[in-house]
């Protein structure tokens, strides 16, 4: 375990539901907090009032709880802090110290300065200042809703910044931001909008400082704005947190992950019968690699113990739905049958009627099941209802009379087996005797028996199916199939 405890946070905006990318960010923060014995906090960044989705916050919280990512302390809502004038007071401090100013440009002035800025950026020249820099508008005149904003004021000659944002001595990632080559990065960005709400660039710096955040783990789309965050910390005289930026998740064709590839509302996976621990295990490996070859982690505690920042990759991770299904199936297999039944019933994927029989069925079916939703097909399949056997599929390319002989011989052989000896191994031995006596090979007889018992092309081994169905049901189905070729 790491020796230094860290304070991290997950700060989603409730302008949409939590998807795989956001869930991975939350998971990495949670794992690092637990790995270091630190704290994981949840902040709702709800300052973009026009784009809020009504039930998004509840979906985000429910998704985190489903994954098992419990947060420490109360949830912070930025909108509440806006009402308390928290951000406005900090902006006032910056104005007093010469790091910010009230801006009140007319539409004509803004149009003119934007045009001049475009020319400066194209020529890689310093940006022209906003007119309000010289107006000296006092803070008291700032009125929300009146078109005024509060902007950060870069020094007249801003310095280039080399920011280590991985912050590991072994392999730091460094971004170089130079006003001579990227003047647009040093625009006087807005701190407080005309509606009185802070911008993301401003509010999250304030919130992270007050919370005592020591490390920020988030998507690499924020890398280009690091100079703004560092400059704000310098303006306040604060030490900035360590930054870790995670590459994006790609879907098919190495393009940005879309809903078609799996970028779903996280709770959709719950509805589709995936296990939360399997989802956590799966998304943890998109862009992160543990030491060694281990891929399956059956608990969050195991993941937290193995998690390291060094394992975060620089290249994008890929979303592989087939790997997700395999991994979910492996997580299902390591659970007890009773627990699987309880989970399936809770998700309306299963309705138990005979516990002893259900246990036998699932003991066999779980080898092939990938999600809890797959159990619906098992519950409605040949283990619980007579199969719809057709003569055409039963016969295949053989003579119907020959098929009748095979079925009759199998019936006689199994009828002689006492009920008390009806086990999977014993049934297999009896079928082997049929093969030897009739001079057959498995690929001749077993497809016929499979059709007779299940009417399915792919199933577990035929003797395993017979073992679960029991003697009476097996013989009845063989007799029914034999009648089709009589």
Order of alpha helices (4+ residues) and beta strands (2+ residues): beta-alpha-beta-alpha-beta-alpha-alpha-beta-alpha-beta-beta-beta-beta-alpha-beta-alpha-beta-beta-alpha-alpha-alpha-beta-alpha-alpha-alpha-alpha-alpha-alpha-alpha-alpha-alpha-alpha
